[in-house]
Amino acid sequence: MIKAEDSSSPPPPPMASIDRSLHALGFQYTLISPGKLTGRLKVTETCCQPFDVLNGGVSALVAESVASLGAYVASGFRRVAGVQLCTNHVKAALLGEEVEAEAKPIQVGGAIQVSNLFFCTRYIKLIYRNSMFQRSNSRLP
């Protein structure tokens, strides 16, 4: 388990080496373990719609990336590939807010893995809910 806040643990790997696209948006992982993966993103102009709310495509990118890394770790570092992503936007995350993402595997192993992802802010318990289905041990293209 890697915790960014715990000084007794080794420092997490550089974000850019884990996921270049999330790093470009400013996303930071805070916990990486087989049972749970968390991270946070400050909603900036880079990831907003013109109406100063988090772009739905950005939330889908975060969901896919976080679920994929979580499935990779939970499966014992087997290659995974996304099969389906279902995103529900319940409330908007506004410019300047910090969004926290949490992914937990529901089904690990076999051919299909399933993860649930939740996004929240300090004031709103649920703003996005995602389900991610991944195929395990898929071949390289």
C-alpha positions as CSV (number, residue, x, y, z in Angstrom):
1,M,0.0,0.0,0.0
2,I,1.3,3.5,-0.8
3,K,0.0,6.5,1.1
4,A,1.2,10.0,0.0
5,E,0.5,11.4,3.5
6,D,2.4,8.8,5.6
7,S,6.0,9.7,6.1
8,S,6.9,6.2,7.2
9,S,5.9,4.8,3.8
10,P,8.1,5.2,0.8
11,P,7.1,8.1,-1.4
12,P,4.7,7.3,-4.2
13,P,6.0,6.9,-7.7
14,P,6.1,10.2,-9.7
15,M,2.6,10.8,-11.1
16,A,3.8,11.3,-14.6
17,S,5.2,7.8,-14.7
18,I,1.8,6.3,-13.6
19,D,-0.6,8.3,-15.9
20,R,0.6,11.1,-18.2
21,S,-2.9,12.3,-19.1
22,L,-4.1,12.6,-15.4
23,H,-0.8,14.2,-14.5
24,A,-1.4,16.9,-17.2
25,L,-4.7,17.8,-15.5
26,G,-3.2,17.9,-12.0
27,F,-4.7,14.7,-10.6
28,Q,-2.8,13.2,-7.7
29,Y,-3.1,9.6,-6.3
30,T,-3.4,9.5,-2.5
31,L,-3.8,5.8,-1.9
32,I,-2.9,2.8,-4.1
33,S,-3.8,-0.6,-2.7
34,P,-5.5,-3.8,-4.0
35,G,-8.7,-3.0,-2.1
36,K,-9.0,0.7,-2.7
37,L,-7.5,3.5,-4.8
38,T,-8.1,7.2,-4.1
39,G,-6.9,10.5,-5.6
40,R,-7.9,14.1,-6.0
41,L,-8.2,16.7,-8.7
42,K,-8.5,20.5,-8.3
43,V,-11.1,21.8,-10.8
44,T,-9.2,24.3,-12.8
45,E,-10.0,26.1,-16.1
46,T,-8.1,23.4,-17.9
47,C,-10.7,20.8,-17.0
48,C,-13.9,22.9,-17.0
49,Q,-16.6,23.5,-19.5
50,P,-17.2,27.1,-20.5
51,F,-19.8,27.2,-17.7
52,D,-17.1,26.7,-15.0
53,V,-18.1,23.2,-14.1
54,L,-16.0,20.0,-14.4
55,N,-16.2,18.6,-17.9
56,G,-17.9,15.2,-18.0
57,G,-15.2,13.9,-20.3
58,V,-12.6,14.7,-17.6
59,S,-14.6,12.8,-15.0
60,A,-14.8,9.9,-17.4
61,L,-11.0,10.0,-18.0
62,V,-10.4,10.0,-14.3
63,A,-12.8,7.2,-13.7
64,E,-11.3,5.0,-16.5
65,S,-7.7,5.7,-15.4
66,V,-8.4,5.2,-11.7
67,A,-10.4,2.0,-12.2
68,S,-7.8,0.6,-14.6
69,L,-5.0,1.1,-12.2
70,G,-7.1,-0.3,-9.4
71,A,-7.9,-3.4,-11.4
72,Y,-4.3,-3.8,-12.4
73,V,-3.2,-3.7,-8.8
74,A,-6.1,-5.8,-7.4
75,S,-5.5,-8.5,-10.1
76,G,-1.9,-9.0,-9.1
77,F,-0.6,-6.8,-11.8
78,R,-2.2,-8.6,-14.8
79,R,-2.9,-6.5,-17.9
80,V,-6.5,-5.2,-18.0
81,A,-8.5,-3.3,-20.7
82,G,-11.7,-1.3,-20.3
83,V,-14.8,-2.9,-21.7
84,Q,-17.5,-0.6,-20.5
85,L,-17.7,2.7,-18.5
86,C,-21.0,4.0,-17.2
87,T,-21.0,7.5,-15.8
88,N,-23.8,9.3,-14.0
89,H,-23.4,13.0,-13.3
90,V,-25.4,13.6,-10.1
91,K,-24.2,17.1,-9.2
92,A,-21.7,19.5,-10.7
93,A,-18.2,20.1,-9.4
94,L,-17.4,23.8,-9.7
95,L,-14.3,25.7,-10.7
96,G,-12.0,25.9,-7.7
97,E,-13.4,22.9,-5.9
98,E,-11.3,19.8,-5.2
99,V,-12.8,16.5,-6.3
100,E,-11.9,13.3,-4.5
101,A,-12.1,10.0,-6.4
102,E,-12.4,6.6,-4.9
103,A,-12.4,3.2,-6.7
104,K,-13.1,-0.1,-5.1
105,P,-13.2,-3.5,-6.9
106,I,-16.4,-5.4,-6.6
107,Q,-15.4,-8.4,-8.7
108,V,-11.8,-9.4,-9.2
109,G,-10.4,-12.3,-11.2
110,G,-11.7,-14.3,-14.0
111,A,-12.3,-12.8,-17.4
112,I,-14.2,-9.7,-16.2
113,Q,-13.4,-7.3,-13.3
114,V,-15.9,-4.8,-12.0
115,S,-15.1,-1.6,-10.1
116,N,-17.3,1.1,-8.5
117,L,-16.0,4.7,-8.5
118,F,-17.4,7.6,-6.6
119,F,-16.5,11.3,-6.8
120,C,-17.2,13.8,-4.1
121,T,-16.2,17.2,-2.9
122,R,-15.8,18.5,0.6
123,Y,-19.4,19.6,0.7
124,I,-21.2,17.1,-1.6
125,K,-21.0,13.4,-0.8
126,L,-21.7,12.2,-4.4
127,I,-21.3,14.2,-7.6
128,Y,-20.4,11.4,-10.0
129,R,-20.9,7.6,-9.9
130,N,-19.2,5.3,-12.3
131,S,-19.1,1.6,-12.9
132,M,-16.2,0.2,-14.9
133,F,-15.9,-3.3,-16.4
134,Q,-12.5,-4.5,-17.5
135,R,-11.3,-7.6,-19.2
136,S,-8.3,-9.4,-17.5
137,N,-5.3,-10.7,-19.3
138,S,-6.1,-9.1,-22.6
139,R,-3.6,-9.3,-25.4
140,L,-1.6,-6.3,-26.6
141,P,-3.1,-4.8,-29.8
